[in-house]
Amino acid sequence: MKKNLTYRDRLLELAKIYKISEIQNYIKRKKILTTSQLEHILKKNNITIPNEINVSFYKKNISKPISKTRVNLKNSFNDFSKNFFNLLSKAWKNVGKVSLGMLNTMPKVINIYKSVLINIFVPFFSNLYNQKVEVNKVNKIVTFVSVAILIIAVGSTGYTVLKTFDKNNSLNVKKTENIEKKVIDNKNKNIQE
C-alpha cells in the first residue's frame, strides 16, 4: 500500500535508508531541517534524489519563466494603471486650479470695468447736474436762437400769405372771365331770340 508522503517526508526516508549520520543527528537533537537543507545534505553525500530531475526541469523551464512573466506583467500593468490614474488626477487637479483661478479673476475684472465706467460716467453726469453757466454767453445764445426762430416764422408766414394771395387773385380773375363769358353768351341768346 502506497502512502501519500510529502516531499520532505520522502527526503527523510531517503536519509534513513542510506543512513546518513548528519541528518540522524539533527533528528536526535530534535532540530527541524527544511526541505532545501535536506536536499543539500543528500546531494553532499552523493545521493540522487529521484524526483529532483523532473522537479528541477519543470521549475527551471516552465514554472519560473511563467511566474516571472506573470509578475512582470502584473507589475507593468500596476505601474501603467498607477501612472494613468496619476495623470488623470493631476489633469483633474489642474483643471480645477485653472477654473478656480478664472473664478477668482472674474470679480477683479468686474471691479476694473466698474471703476472705469464710474470714472467716465460719474463726472459726465455730475457736470450735467451741476452746471456752471455764464450769464453773458447764455444770453447771447438765447437771443440768437429767438431771433432765428422769429426770422423763420416771419419768412414762412410771408411765404404762405403770398402763395394764398396769388391763388385767390388767379381765382378772381378766372371767375370774372367766366362771368363775362356767361353774360356775353346770354346777350347773344337774347339777340337771337
TASUL-V890353 format. One record per residue. SS is DSSP state (2 for helix, 1 for strand, 0 for the rest). PHI is phi in whole degrees, -180 to 180 (none if undefined). Layout:
<<SS/PHI> <SS/PHI>>
//
This chain:
<<0/none> <0/-87> <0/-100> <0/-89> <0/-98> <0/-78> <2/-63> <2/-64> <2/-64> <2/-64> <2/-66> <2/-64> <2/-64> <2/-63> <2/-63> <2/-70> <2/-64> <2/-87> <0/53> <0/-88> <2/-69> <2/-63> <2/-69> <2/-66> <2/-65> <2/-61> <2/-67> <2/-63> <0/-77> <0/63> <0/-97> <0/-96> <0/-96> <0/-82> <2/-65> <2/-68> <2/-66> <2/-61> <2/-60> <2/-63> <2/-66> <2/-65> <2/-67> <2/-64> <0/-93> <0/60> <0/-105> <0/-82> <0/-95> <0/-64> <0/-83> <2/-62> <2/-66> <2/-67> <2/-66> <2/-69> <2/-62> <2/-63> <2/-65> <2/-70> <2/-97> <2/-120> <2/-69> <2/-65> <2/-63> <2/-66> <2/-67> <2/-64> <2/-66> <2/-63> <2/-65> <2/-63> <2/-63> <2/-63> <2/-66> <2/-67> <2/-65> <2/-63> <2/-64> <2/-62> <2/-65> <2/-62> <2/-63> <2/-64> <2/-69> <2/-64> <2/-62> <2/-62> <2/-67> <2/-65> <2/-64> <2/-63> <2/-64> <2/-66> <2/-63> <2/-63> <2/-65> <2/-64> <2/-67> <2/-65> <2/-62> <2/-66> <2/-66> <2/-74> <2/-83> <2/-58> <2/-62> <2/-65> <2/-64> <2/-63> <2/-65> <2/-65> <2/-62> <2/-64> <2/-67> <2/-65> <2/-65> <2/-65> <2/-66> <2/-86> <2/-85> <2/-64> <2/-63> <2/-62> <2/-71> <2/-70> <2/-68> <2/-66> <2/-79> <0/-106> <0/-83> <0/-105> <0/-103> <0/-91> <2/-63> <2/-62> <2/-66> <2/-66> <2/-62> <2/-64> <2/-64> <2/-65> <2/-66> <2/-63> <2/-64> <2/-67> <2/-66> <2/-63> <2/-64> <2/-63> <2/-64> <2/-64> <2/-67> <2/-64> <2/-63> <2/-69> <2/-68> <2/-62> <2/-64> <2/-67> <2/-65> <2/-62> <2/-65> <2/-68> <2/-65> <2/-63> <2/-65> <2/-65> <2/-65> <2/-68> <2/-67> <2/-64> <2/-66> <2/-67> <2/-66> <2/-66> <2/-66> <2/-64> <2/-66> <2/-63> <2/-65> <2/-68> <2/-65> <2/-66> <2/-64> <2/-64> <2/-64> <2/-62> <2/-68> <2/-66> <2/-71> <2/-72> <0/-86>>
//
